[in-house]
């Protein structure tokens, strides 16, 4: 077989330049993909914190609005730094269909940290049963952690609630902090 004189193949230099160009393009596309994935995860963590924080405020508001007064003092386990005891009359909520109930919201250390429980004021202001952590309601891979929780009682019928959330994975902060605050008043 005869080859034409002016026909030639790809030189080694040309091949190396083409491979190098392909590698640069693939690295750029891979870097773009990783950055977009990180941004998507951070966005989802922010959305989860916003949703969970709103649900916590709704639950606290639901119980305080239905109550017939914000009690003085503290409640929950000894040594907690922020708490809010309220009394809810019979039939004001589905869970008070048979008798009045005393609810306590308090800030606990550890994962989550915003707990709702019930207590019997005739016995103690400590919770009578295990509380429900309001931040553990969402099935997410990260842990929501409350920081800087305050319950400021303005008077016997108005309370200011404020807290900050962070999405955590172990000791690593994935998103946040995100601050939440509201003023709630007793309906009656």
C-alpha positions, 0 to 999 in steps of 0.5 A: 500500500502506498502512502501519499506524501503530504498525508501525515498522522498525529504527532506525540506533541499534538496528542499530549496537547489534546489530552491536556486540554481534555483533562482541563475541561474535565477538571473544570466540569468536575469542580463545577459539579462539586460546587453546585452539589455543596451549594444544593446541600447548604440550601437544603440545610437552610430550608430544613432549619427554616421549616423546623424553626417555624414548626417550633414557633407554631407549636409554642404559639399554639399552646400559649394562645390556648392557655389561660396564663403564663405561670411565674418561675421556671419549669423542667429539669433543674439547672436549665437556663431558659423555660416557659411554664403555661397552664392550659384549661380543659377543652382548650386543646385536644390534649386537654379534653379531660382536664387542664394541663401544665406545659413546660417549654425549656432549653436543654443541652445536647442535640435538639435542645428545645423540649416540650413536656408536662408537669404537675404543679401540685407535685413539682415543676419538673416534667412528669414524663419524658419531654418531646424535643421539638427539633427532632421531628424532622428526619434529616441526616443532620442535627438541629441544635438550638442556641441562645434560647430566651423566653421573656415574660412581658406580663402574665399574658405575653411572652417573647420567644427567641432562639437560634438554630444551627444544622450540625453534623457532629461538631461541624456546623453545616448551616446557620445560625438562623435566628427566630423570634416571635411575641405570643399572647394568651387568647383569653 
